[in-house]
Amino acid sequence: MARIAVIGAGMGAMAAAARLAVAGHRVTVYERAETYGGSVGRFAREGFAFDTGPGLLHLPAVYRDLFVKTGKEPLERCVELTQVDPASRHVFPDGTAVSLPNASRAGAVAALDEALGQGAGERWAAFLNRARDAWDRSRRPLLEEPLPADVSPFARDPYPAPRTGLLRRTATTLAEVGRRELGGDARLAALLEGYALAYGLDPAKAPPSAAVLPYMEQTFGTWYVRGGLRALADAVYERCRARKVAFEFGTGVARVVEKDGRAAGVELADGLVVEADYVVAGAPVPALYREQVLAWERREEWPRFQAGVRTGRVTVCLALRGAREEGAAHRTVVHSGDRADELAALEQGGWLCERPTVVVLRPDDAGLRPDGEHEAVTVTATVPAGGPFSSENLWGGAPEAAGAGEGAAAGEAVAAAAGAVEAFADRMVAAAEAAIPGLRERVLWREVRTPADTYRETGDHRVPGPALAGAGGALLPAANPAPLPGLYFAGGWAHPGGGLAHAGMSGALVAGLIVEGADFRGSQ
């Protein structure tokens, strides 16, 4: 029986902890916050409750596998899962709207033809066929297997170029795929780009392999957890507790202890050294470097951590008077009326666009509202990590230093940034009225959450994306085994990247590597 110290109680870390405990190891989780879940958080006030991280679940099979492998109660006995249908409703700047059914390729084709004109569905289906090829080529090595020592093959993009005449023209970005392959229909291009934005990716920089994101959603479906996604975090935590995983909340880790060339435990923030045979770091890899939990020596040996990710998220939690109308879509994507400005803002990172693409979530869930005459809604937009959301403007380099600085100039900068954030939130709510007519008149109060909140709760203001091939490897996360023997990375900044399902896969990979050793080749 090995002693295993886990840094952080995020979803990937807890998934690893539960599996390792079942394998007979003694596992203790050290979490600097007072709760678990990492980015899967909740904000509650006056009878309203909101998910502050992901609001929907894709690939629930990942968590079904976790619960099967760690106990007798399956996932569906611990949480209530429901399919979201339609999976999403899309509203375009010209007023056109289309609702895409859940996990139905034929249904999506028919809906697009009806809403956007004959042939739109066929073009989208042809694109999804190429996306399927990219999925088939990359699924196992980028989701189910540990990253190999040589990742250079992943610098090449698996998305196949369509034939144009006698030639095959290769796109270099997802935005270029949309322009070239969707018949010049700006609405179809916006539909494609919306999937990238939802995962925190700039379509103008994301590789063509990001085509697997809409393919994954439209093939495997979209699910909601009754009570919000926080209920899934509750269930994973309780499964850990049932498997005798120990949790120490309010306990930060100052550094990983190294002895005889391998990880030998952790030093806590109060100076106490806890010995361990293995250390699993579930905190964001960038934060581990920045806070010097990992030694800076031999820095060139430490792994990448998605250098291509430069975005964060703003979420506006809206407490509304008035009942949710019957038949309202759970998820509506309202596409920007100025895509060029939105993509330029993301690419250059110096400002917030005037007309953002927003995702509006309206779960029909009595557990999230005080009664049937009210509604809890979230509106989310992807934003650049710099500009008003830079560390200097929002928190002076660390969230606890918000407002700190030299003289009046620093205070003015913070005030200007706060004003820009509130103005951007106003524009987000205005955009969301395309999904909820009369929205602004229904608002009782709102809570605006920015990358500063993400930083405070997770250790980084960016939101990691899923591992993707192409882009020269810029979207490959850190490998699960660290260069220091005995240390492993789990969570969104570790292989296979960000997203709720990916976090669960990360935990499974780390547990497999520790239990089975270097010969572990992934799930079967």
C-alpha positions in Angstrom: 0.0 0.0 0.0 1.5 3.3 -1.1 1.1 6.7 0.5 -0.2 9.1 -2.1 -0.5 12.9 -1.6 -2.9 14.7 -4.0 -2.6 18.5 -4.5 -6.0 20.0 -5.1 -9.5 18.6 -5.1 -10.5 19.4 -8.7 -12.4 16.8 -10.7 -9.4 15.2 -12.3 -7.6 14.9 -9.0 -10.6 13.4 -7.2 -11.1 11.0 -10.1 -7.5 9.8 -9.7 -7.9 9.7 -5.9 -11.0 7.4 -6.0 -9.3 5.0 -8.4 -6.1 4.9 -6.4 -7.9 4.3 -3.1 -9.8 1.4 -4.7 -6.5 -0.1 -5.8 -5.5 -0.2 -2.1 -3.5 2.9 -1.6 -3.7 5.4 1.2 -4.7 8.7 -0.4 -4.9 12.2 1.2 -6.0 15.3 -0.8 -4.7 18.7 0.2 -6.9 21.5 -1.0 -6.1 25.2 -0.2 -9.8 26.2 -0.6 -12.6 25.2 1.8 -14.4 23.0 -0.7 -13.8 20.6 -3.6 -14.6 20.6 -7.3 -12.1 23.1 -8.7 -13.7 25.0 -11.6 -17.0 23.1 -11.0 -18.3 25.5 -8.5 -21.6 27.1 -7.5 -22.8 30.5 -6.6 -26.0 30.7 -4.5 -28.0 33.7 -3.2 -31.6 34.3 -2.1 -32.8 30.9 -3.3 -31.1 31.0 -6.7 -28.2 28.8 -7.6 -25.8 28.9 -10.6 -23.1 26.6 -11.9 -19.9 28.8 -12.1 -18.0 26.4 -14.3 -19.3 24.0 -17.0 -23.1 23.8 -17.2 -23.4 20.7 -19.5 -21.8 17.3 -19.6 -20.5 15.6 -22.8 -19.2 12.0 -22.9 -20.9 10.9 -19.6 -19.4 7.5 -20.2 -16.2 8.8 -18.6 -18.0 9.2 -15.3 -20.0 6.1 -15.7 -16.7 4.2 -16.0 -15.4 6.0 -12.8 -18.4 5.0 -10.8 -18.3 1.4 -12.1 -14.6 1.0 -11.3 -14.9 2.5 -7.8 -18.0 1.1 -6.2 -21.3 -0.8 -6.6 -23.5 2.2 -7.2 -23.5 3.3 -10.8 -23.5 7.0 -11.8 -27.2 7.1 -12.5 -28.0 6.1 -8.9 -25.8 9.0 -7.6 -27.0 11.8 -9.9 -29.9 12.3 -12.3 -28.7 12.6 -15.9 -31.0 13.9 -18.6 -30.4 14.5 -22.3 -30.8 18.1 -23.4 -33.1 18.2 -26.4 -32.7 20.3 -28.5 -29.0 20.1 -27.8 -28.7 23.8 -28.7 -30.5 26.6 -30.4 -28.6 29.0 -32.5 -29.6 32.6 -33.2 -27.8 34.4 -36.0 -27.4 38.2 -36.6 -29.9 38.2 -39.5 -32.6 36.8 -37.1 -32.4 33.2 -38.4 -32.7 30.6 -35.7 -32.1 26.8 -35.8 -32.6 24.2 -33.1 -30.2 21.2 -33.4 -31.6 17.9 -31.9 -29.5 15.9 -29.5 -27.2 13.3 -31.0 -29.1 13.0 -34.3 -27.0 13.6 -37.5 -30.1 13.3 -39.7 -32.1 15.6 -37.5 -29.4 18.2 -37.6 -29.2 18.0 -41.4 -32.9 18.4 -41.7 -33.0 21.3 -39.2 -30.2 23.2 -41.1 -31.9 22.7 -44.4 -35.2 24.0 -43.1 -33.7 27.1 -41.4 -30.8 28.0 -43.6 -31.9 26.7 -47.0 -31.6 23.5 -49.0 -28.0 22.3 -49.1 -26.9 23.8 -45.8 -27.4 20.5 -44.0 -25.5 18.6 -46.7 -22.5 20.9 -46.4 -22.6 20.5 -42.6 -22.8 16.7 -42.9 -19.9 16.6 -45.3 -17.9 18.7 -42.9 -18.8 16.3 -40.0 -17.7 13.3 -42.1 -14.2 14.9 -42.3 -14.4 15.7 -38.6 -15.1 12.1 -38.0 -11.9 11.1 -39.8 -10.0 13.5 -37.5 -11.7 12.0 -34.5 -10.9 8.5 -35.5 -7.2 9.4 -36.1 -6.8 11.3 -32.8 -9.3 9.8 -30.3 -7.2 7.1 -28.7 -3.8 8.9 -28.6 -5.2 12.2 -27.4 -7.9 10.9 -25.0 -7.2 7.3 -23.9 -3.5 6.8 -23.9 -0.6 8.5 -22.1 1.3 11.0 -24.2 4.4 9.4 -25.7 7.8 10.9 -25.1 8.0 12.1 -28.6 5.0 14.3 -29.3 6.2 15.7 -32.6 3.7 13.6 -34.6 0.9 15.5 -32.8 2.2 18.8 -34.4 0.6 17.6 -37.6 -3.1 18.1 -38.0 -5.3 15.0 -38.5 -8.2 16.9 -40.2 -8.3 15.8 -43.9 -8.3 18.4 -46.6 -11.3 18.2 -48.9 -10.6 17.7 -52.6 -10.9 20.8 -54.7 -10.8 19.8 -58.4 -7.6 17.8 -58.7 -6.0 19.2 -55.6 -6.5 19.0 -51.8 -6.4 22.4 -50.2 -5.2 22.3 -46.6 -6.6 24.9 -44.1 -4.5 26.1 -41.3 -7.2 27.2 -38.8 -10.7 26.3 -37.9 -12.0 29.6 -39.1 -10.4 28.9 -42.5 -12.2 25.5 -42.6 -15.5 27.4 -42.1 -14.7 29.9 -44.9 -13.6 27.3 -47.4 -15.9 24.3 -46.7 -19.3 25.6 -45.7 -20.4 27.1 -49.0 -19.8 30.7 -48.0 -22.7 30.7 -45.6 -21.7 33.0 -42.8 -24.2 31.4 -40.5 -22.7 27.9 -40.9 -19.3 29.4 -40.4 -20.5 31.1 -37.2 -22.1 27.8 -36.1 -18.7 26.1 -36.4 -16.8 28.9 -34.7 -19.3 28.9 -31.8 -18.2 25.4 -30.8 -14.6 26.6 -30.6 -15.5 29.7 -28.6 -17.5 27.5 -26.2 -14.3 25.6 -25.4 -12.4 28.8 -24.9 -10.6 28.6 -28.3 -10.0 31.4 -30.7 -11.3 30.1 -34.1 -8.8 32.2 -35.9 -6.0 30.3 -34.1 -7.5 27.0 -33.3 -6.3 24.2 -35.7 -8.6 22.4 -38.1 -8.6 19.4 -35.7 -10.9 21.4 -33.5 -13.6 20.1 -35.9 -13.8 17.1 -33.5 -15.6 19.4 -31.0 -18.9 19.7 -32.9 -18.5 16.1 -34.0 -18.2 14.9 -30.4 -21.2 16.9 -29.2 -23.5 15.9 -32.2 -22.4 12.3 -32.1 -22.4 11.4 -28.4 -24.9 13.9 -27.1 -25.3 16.7 -24.5 -26.4 15.9 -21.0 -27.5 17.9 -17.9 -27.1 16.8 -14.3 -30.2 17.6 -12.2 -29.2 20.1 -9.5 -26.5 21.5 -11.8 -23.0 20.2 -12.6 -22.0 20.9 -9.0 -24.1 17.8 -8.1 -21.7 15.7 -10.1 -18.8 17.2 -8.1 -20.7 16.3 -4.9 -21.1 12.7 -6.1 -17.5 12.3 -7.0 -16.5 13.7 -3.6 -18.8 11.3 -1.8 -17.4 8.4 -3.8 -13.9 9.4 -2.7 -15.0 9.6 0.9 -16.7 6.2 0.6 -13.4 4.8 -0.6 -11.6 6.2 2.5 -9.9 9.1 0.7 -8.9 11.7 3.3 -9.4 15.4 2.6 -7.6 18.3 4.2 -9.4 21.6 3.2 -7.9 25.0 3.8 -4.5 23.4 3.5 -2.2 24.8 0.8 0.9 23.0 -0.5 4.1 25.1 -0.6 6.2 22.7 -2.5 6.8 19.1 -3.7 9.5 17.5 -1.6 12.3 15.9 -3.7 14.5 13.1 -2.2 17.0 10.9 -4.0 15.8 12.2 -7.4 12.1 11.6 -7.0 9.0 13.1 -5.4 8.9 12.1 -1.7 6.0 14.1 -0.4 4.8 17.6 0.0 5.5 20.6 2.3 2.4 22.3 3.5 1.9 26.0 3.7 2.5 25.8 7.5 5.8 24.1 7.0 4.7 20.6 7.9 6.3 18.0 5.6 4.1 15.0 4.7 6.0 12.0 3.3 4.5 10.2 0.3 5.5 7.5 -2.2 3.7 9.4 -5.0 2.4 12.9 -5.5 -0.5 13.7 -7.8 -0.7 17.4 -8.6 -4.2 18.4 -9.6 -3.7 22.1 -9.4 -3.2 24.0 -12.7 0.3 23.3 -14.0 1.0 27.1 -14.6 0.1 27.8 -11.0 2.4 25.1 -9.7 5.3 26.9 -11.5 4.2 30.4 -10.6 3.8 29.6 -6.9 7.0 27.6 -6.9 5.4 24.4 -5.7 7.6 22.9 -8.3 11.3 23.8 -8.2 12.4 26.3 -10.9 15.7 24.4 -11.4 16.0 22.5 -14.7 13.0 24.5 -15.9 13.6 23.6 -19.5 12.8 20.0 -18.5 9.3 20.7 -17.3 6.5 20.0 -19.8 4.4 22.4 -21.8 1.0 23.4 -20.6 -1.1 24.5 -23.5 0.9 27.6 -24.6 -1.8 28.3 -27.2 -4.5 29.0 -24.6 -5.0 32.8 -24.2 -8.6 33.1 -23.3 -10.8 33.2 -20.2 -14.5 33.5 -19.6 -17.0 36.0 -18.3 -20.2 34.6 -16.8 -23.2 36.7 -15.8 -25.5 35.0 -13.3 -29.0 36.4 -13.7 -31.8 36.1 -11.1 -35.0 36.6 -13.0 -38.6 37.3 -12.0 -41.2 35.4 -14.0 -41.5 31.8 -14.8 -39.5 30.0 -17.5 -41.8 29.6 -20.5 -42.7 26.1 -21.5 -40.6 24.7 -24.3 -37.7 27.1 -23.8 -34.3 25.8 -25.1 -31.9 24.8 -22.4 -28.9 26.2 -24.3 -29.1 29.0 -26.8 -26.0 30.4 -28.6 -26.5 34.0 -29.8 -23.9 34.7 -32.4 -22.0 37.9 -32.7 -23.2 40.5 -35.2 -19.5 41.5 -35.8 -17.5 38.3 -36.0 -14.4 40.2 -37.4 -14.3 42.4 -34.3 -14.9 39.5 -31.9 -12.1 37.4 -33.5 -9.7 40.4 -33.6 -10.3 41.1 -29.9 -9.5 37.5 -29.0 -6.4 37.4 -31.3 -4.9 40.7 -30.1 -6.2 40.6 -26.6 -6.2 44.3 -25.9 -9.9 45.1 -25.8 -13.4 43.6 -25.4 -15.5 43.4 -28.5 -18.8 45.3 -28.8 -21.0 42.4 -29.8 -19.8 39.1 -28.2 -21.1 35.6 -29.0 -22.9 34.5 -25.8 -24.1 31.1 -24.5 -27.4 31.3 -22.6 -28.2 28.4 -20.3 -31.7 28.1 -18.9 -32.0 24.8 -17.1 -35.5 23.7 -16.2 -34.5 22.8 -12.7 -36.6 23.6 -9.6 -33.5 23.1 -7.4 -31.9 26.3 -8.9 -34.7 28.8 -8.2 -36.7 29.8 -5.2 -40.1 28.9 -6.8 -41.8 28.5 -10.1 -42.2 32.2 -10.6 -38.5 32.8 -10.9 -35.7 31.6 -13.2 -31.9 31.2 -12.8 -30.0 31.9 -16.1 -26.3 32.1 -16.9 -24.8 34.0 -19.9 -21.2 33.3 -20.8 -18.7 34.8 -23.3 -15.2 33.9 -24.1 -12.8 36.8 -23.7 -9.1 37.5 -24.1 -7.0 36.9 -21.1 -5.2 40.3 -21.4 -6.6 43.8 -21.7 -9.2 44.6 -18.9 -8.6 41.0 -17.7 -4.9 41.3 -17.3 -3.5 40.5 -13.9 -2.3 44.1 -13.4 -5.7 45.6 -14.0 -7.8 43.0 -12.2 -5.8 41.8 -9.3 -2.3 43.3 -9.4 -0.7 39.9 -10.2 -2.6 37.9 -7.5 -6.2 38.0 -6.5 -5.5 38.9 -2.9 -3.7 42.0 -4.2 -6.7 43.4 -6.0 -6.6 47.2 -5.9 -3.0 47.3 -4.7 -0.5 49.5 -6.6 1.5 52.6 -6.5 -0.6 55.8 -6.0 -3.7 57.0 -7.7 -2.8 55.7 -11.1 -3.1 52.1 -10.0 -6.5 52.8 -8.5 -7.7 54.5 -11.6 -6.6 51.5 -13.7 -8.5 49.1 -11.5 -11.6 51.3 -11.6 -11.4 51.6 -15.4 -11.0 47.8 -15.7 -14.0 47.3 -13.4 -16.1 49.7 -15.5 -15.1 47.9 -18.7 -16.1 44.6 -17.2 -19.6 46.0 -16.1 -20.1 47.5 -19.6 -19.2 44.2 -21.2 -21.6 42.4 -19.0 -24.3 44.9 -20.1 -23.6 44.0 -23.7 -23.7 40.3 -22.9 -27.2 40.7 -21.3 -28.3 42.8 -24.3 -27.2 40.1 -26.7 -28.9 37.4 -24.6 -32.3 39.1 -25.2 -32.3 37.4 -28.6 -32.7 34.2 -26.6 -35.0 35.6 -23.8 -37.1 38.5 -25.1 -37.7 41.2 -22.5 -34.8 39.8 -20.4 -33.5 43.1 -19.0 -36.9 43.9 -17.5 -37.0 40.6 -15.7 -33.6 41.0 -13.9 -33.8 41.1 -10.1 -30.0 41.1 -9.7 -26.9 39.8 -11.3 -23.5 38.5 -10.4 -20.6 39.0 -12.8 -17.8 36.5 -12.7 -14.6 37.2 -14.6 -11.2 35.6 -15.1 -10.2 37.1 -11.7 -12.7 34.7 -10.1 -11.3 31.8 -12.1 -7.8 32.7 -10.9 -8.9 32.9 -7.3 -10.6 29.5 -7.4 -8.3 27.5 -9.6 -5.0 29.2 -9.7 -5.1 30.5 -13.3 -7.3 33.0 -15.1 -7.4 31.1 -18.3 -9.7 28.1 -19.0 -7.7 25.2 -20.5 -9.0 23.6 -23.7 -9.1 20.0 -24.7 -5.9 18.5 -26.2 -5.8 19.0 -30.0 -3.3 17.9 -32.5 -1.9 20.4 -35.0 -1.0 24.1 -34.4 2.6 23.0 -33.9 1.6 21.3 -30.6 0.5 24.5 -29.0 -2.7 22.9 -27.6 -1.0 19.8 -26.1 -1.2 19.9 -22.3 1.4 18.6 -19.9 2.0 14.9 -19.9 0.7 13.0 -16.9 4.1 11.8 -15.7 6.2 14.7 -14.6 10.0 14.7 -15.4 10.5 14.2 -11.6 9.8 10.5 -10.9 6.9 9.9 -8.6 5.1 13.1 -9.5 2.1 13.1 -11.8 -0.2 15.8 -13.2 -4.0 15.5 -13.3 -6.7 17.9 -14.3 -7.5 20.4 -17.1 -3.9 21.5 -17.7 -2.7 17.9 -17.9 -3.3 15.4 -20.7 -5.9 15.1 -22.2 -6.7 18.7 -21.5 -9.6 20.8 -20.3 -13.3 20.0 -20.1 -15.2 18.0 -17.6 -15.0 14.7 -19.4 -11.3 15.2 -20.1 -10.6 15.8 -16.4 -12.1 12.4 -15.7 -9.9 10.8 -18.3 -6.9 12.5 -16.8 -7.6 11.0 -13.5 -8.0 7.5 -15.0 -4.6 7.9 -16.9 -2.8 9.0 -13.7 -4.2 6.1 -11.7 -3.3 3.6 -14.4 0.2 4.9 -14.6 0.7 4.6 -10.8 -1.0 1.2 -10.4 0.4 -0.4 -13.5 3.6 1.5 -14.0 5.3 2.7 -17.1 3.9 -0.2 -19.2 0.4 1.2 -18.8 -1.0 1.9 -22.3 -4.4 3.4 -21.5 -7.9 2.2 -21.2 -9.0 -0.8 -23.3 
